């Protein structure tokens, strides 16, 4: 079976891809997500999406056979609360993933009731609209410890050899005060450049660099709280070779990137 890469993807703002967008703010990001399947050497056997919108003590995986949706956004048009993404779950994969994490000394479990939040169903509805590939969501640990999330990615790496696509879903810049504010353009670009350089390091050096992200140029300004960044750590942990930036543009006056790990 073909080994698949892991990615860190931007998931946009709320249900942005399913709203009127006359200025095309989200069109480039949507195009990147739509092109994701064609960038793979083979279709995934299943997909794990790590979402910055689900925090737990230890790690958790959705275990429903047919997961529902969690509309965890507010103030958007009524039709965005009627979006559907009837993707099959993968309870066996959830159990296997939790076992891999526990085998690495990490706390992990399966939540049979949890649905997929918008950090999953919004970008996946763009990238895989047919909703045919079994999919589970993975939480981030409430500590938001980057080293812990890199270790989680390392533990999950064998799943890539089984054709499982591992995706970190977040935003490379996530300061709500900064979106649309030109004063944040230069700081966001400084952090984005640092992040791209860190991602392109070999695995061991990358782990050290990413663990120190808060000391990077404009690190804390770019992420006052890092729940949208730590999904990157999981994706990065699945690989020991240099990663690559595969998407980058300025969105709402801030630099936003996506990364691939082979």
N, C-alpha and C positions, 0 to 999 in steps of 0.2 A: 504494500500500500504506500502511496506517495506521502512523504512527510510534508506537512503544510507549514507555512510561516505563521508567525503571530504578528498582530498589529496593535497599535494604539490609534484609535479613531476619535475625531471630534464628533460629538453628537448634537451640536448646535444648541439652540435656545428653545426649550419647551418643545412644542409640536411644530417647529418652524417650517419644516419641509411640506407641511400640509395646510398651509395658510397662504393667502395672497401675498406675493412678494414682488411688487411692481419695480422696486429698485434692484432686484436680483442680489440681495444681500447674501442669500443662502444658496445661490445657484451653483457656485463653484464647489462648495462643500458637498452638495447633493450629487454633482457630477462625479466627484471622487468616490463617494459611497457606491453609486451605481456601477462604477467601473471595477469595484473590488473583486467580484467573482471572476471576471476575465483575467485578473492578474494572478490567479491561482493555477497551478499545474494540473489540478484535479478537483472535482467537486468535493466539498467536505462531507465526511460521514456524519458529523454532528458539529455543533458550535457551542462554545462556552463564551459568554460575554460577561466581563467583569464591570460592574456598574458602580460609579461613584455615588449613586443615589440609594444604595442599600448598605448600611453599616450595622455590623453585628459584633458580639463578643466572640473572638475567633472568626473563622470563615464559615460561610454557609452556601449551599447550592439549592436551587429550586428543584423540587422532586415531583412536581405534578405531571401526570400523563398528558394533560392538556392545560397548560398554565393560562390563567386569566391575565388581565392587564391592570396595572396600577397607574391611574391617571394622576401622578404626583406633580401636577403643575396647577397654577391657579391664574385666573384672570384672562383666559383665552376664549376664543369663540366657541359657542356650544357644540359645533360639529366636531371639534377636536376631542371632545369627551365621548364621542361615538366611534372613534377610530377602532378598527378591528385588526388583529394580527393573530390568526388562529393557527399558530405554529405548534407542531407536536413537541412535547417535552421529551426528556431522556432520563427517566429515573435511574436506570442502571448506570449510565455515565455519571450521574450525580453521586451515586454511592461509590463508584470507583474513584472519582476525583477526591471525595472526602477521605477515602482510604489512603490515597497517595499522600495527602497532606498530613494525615495522622502518622503515617509511616515516617515522615520527615520531622516528627516531633511537634507539629503544629495542630492547634485545636480546630476541628472542622466537623460539620454536620450537614444534614439534609433537612430542608423545610418543605414538607409536602403540600403546604397551603399557599405559600407565597407566589404571587404573580410576577409578571415581567414589568418593570417600571419603564419610564420614558427614556432612560439611558440605554435601554435595550430595544424596545419595540419601535421607537421613532427612527433611529438610524437603520435598524434591520429591515424595517418595512420599505426603506429606500433601496438598500443593498440586495436584499433577498425577498422581493415582493411576493413571490409565489408561496412563501411560508411553508415550504415542504421539508426543509432540513431540520431534524430534531435539534432543539436548542434549550440550553439551561442558562440561568443567570448565576453568577458568583458574587457574593458580597465583598466588601472591603472590611478589614478589621478596624474596629473603632479606635484603636491606637493610632492609626494612620502612619505607622512606623514604616519608612521606606524599605529598610533591610528585611523586615518581616515579609513584605509583599514581594520583594525580589526572591526570597526563599520559597515563597508559595509558587511563584512562577517556575522556579527550578524543579520543584517537586512535580509540577504538572507537565513538564516538558515531554515525558514519554508519550503522552496522549497525542502529541503532534505526529508521532510515528504511526499512529492508528487512524490518521486522517481527520483528527479533530482540529478545527480552526479555533484558536484562542484569540479573543479580541478584548483589549482594554478600551472601555468607552468612557470618555471624559472630555476635558478641554485643556489644551496646553497652556492657555491663559484663562484664568477664571477669577476675575475680580469684577463683581457686578457694577461697581462704581466706575470702572474703567471703560466699559463698552460704550462706544460712541463719543468718547472724550479724547480729543487729539492730544491732550497732555500725557496720555498713557501710551501713545504710539511708540515713542522712542524707548521707554522702559520695557514695553512688551517685546520689542524687537531685540533688545539686549538679552533678555531672558531666553527668547526663542533661539537666538544664535548660540547661547551657552548650551541649551538643551540639545540642539542638533549636534553640537560637538561632542557632548557627553554620550549621546546615543550611538555615535559612530566609533566609540572606543570598544576594544575587545571586552568580553564579558566581565572578567574580574575587575578591570580598571573602571568599567562602566558602573558596576555595582557600587564602588567606592564613590565615584562622582555623583551618582544619583542620590546616594544616601545623604550627601551634603547639599542637596538642591537649595535649601533655605539660605545658604551663604552665597549662592550664585547672584550675578548682577540682577537686581530687581526681582529676586526670587520671591520674597514675602509680599512684595507689591503685586506680583502676578498671581499669587495664591495666598490670600489672607488665611484661608483654610484649605488644606491640600487634598480634600476628598476627591477632587476631579483630576488630580495628578497621579495618585497612587495606583490607579489601574494601569498606567504606563509601566510602573515597576513590575507588576505581574507579567505583562507581555515581555518586558526586557529580560526578566529572569528565566524565560523559557529558552534562551539562546546564549551561547558562549562566543559567538562571533559578532563582528561589527554590525550594527543596525544601520538603517538608512532613512532619511526623510523622504517620504513619497507623496506628501501633500504639503503645500504651504501657500497662504495668501493672507491679505489683510482683511479682516472682517470686523465691522463696527470699530474701525480705527485701531485695531489691535492685531498683532501677528498671531496666527493660528497655524499649527502644524499637525501632521500625522506621520507615524513612523512604522517601519516594517522590520521584523527580526527573522532572519532565515536560520 
